[in-house]
Amino acid sequence: MSDTEQAPGAGGGGELDAAFAVRWIEEATRAVEGHADWLTELDSAIGDADHGSNMRRGFTAVRETLEQETLSTPGAVLALAGRQLVSTVGGASGPLFGTLLRRTGKSLGDAERVTRQQLAEALAAGVDAVARLGGAAAGDATMLDALLPATQALASAEADPFGAARAAAEEGALATVPMQARKGRASYLGERSVGHEDPGAASSALLIAALASAAEGAAG
C-alpha cells in the first residue's frame, strides 16, 4: 500500500476487492449464526418466529457456495450471495436481503477493485431496490430504518465511515422499537407492534456491522 492510500477502515481511502467481499459475507454469516436465537426471539413477538433460523440457513448456504467458487470481483461475490439468499431463505427475508446484495453486486459491475465511495453508492442502489420491492420507507419499522442511515453514513462520514455506518445501523434498528409497523407481517398487529425491535432491522444492523469488521480486518 502506497503512502497516498489508506486501508478501507482507516478514514475511507483504499480499494476493496473480491477477498474483501468474501470476508464481509463470512463475518455476516458468523454474526447471523451467533445471533440467530435472538433474531428469532424478536420475530416471535411480531412475526412467524423463524427469522433467525431462516437467515442462518441462508447465510450458511452462501458461505458454502462461496467456498466452492473462485470469483475475481466484489460485484460477482455479492451478486452470487444475493442469488443464494433468494433461493434458500424462506418468507420475505430471502427476496429482500437477496435483492440487497444482488443489486449491490450488480451496481459494482465487473471492476476488480472498487473504492469505499463506489461501494456506498452500490449499497444505496441495493437499499433502493429493497424499498421498491417491499414498498416501504423510512419510519415504517423495517430493515430500511437500519439500512438507510447506514448507507448515508458510509457515503458521507469523513472519519471511520465503516464504523459510522455500523453505529448508524445499530441506532436505526433500535429506533424501530417505538415505531408502529406499517409493512410486513408486523403491520397486522397495528399498535401492538409498538415496543418491539424489528427483526429485519436488527439483522440488517448485523450485516452492516459485519461490513465494518471486514474493513477493520483489511486495515489491520
VENRA-V508618 format. One record per helix or strand of 3 or more residues. SS is the DSSP state (a for helix, b for strand). FROM is the first residue (numbers start at 1). LEN is the number of residues. If there is no record, write none. Layout:
# VENRA-V508618
SS&FROM&LEN ; SS&FROM&LEN
This chain:
# VENRA-V508618
a&18&29 ; a&51&17 ; a&74&15 ; a&91&18 ; a&116&19 ; a&144&13 ; a&161&14 ; a&185&9 ; a&199&21
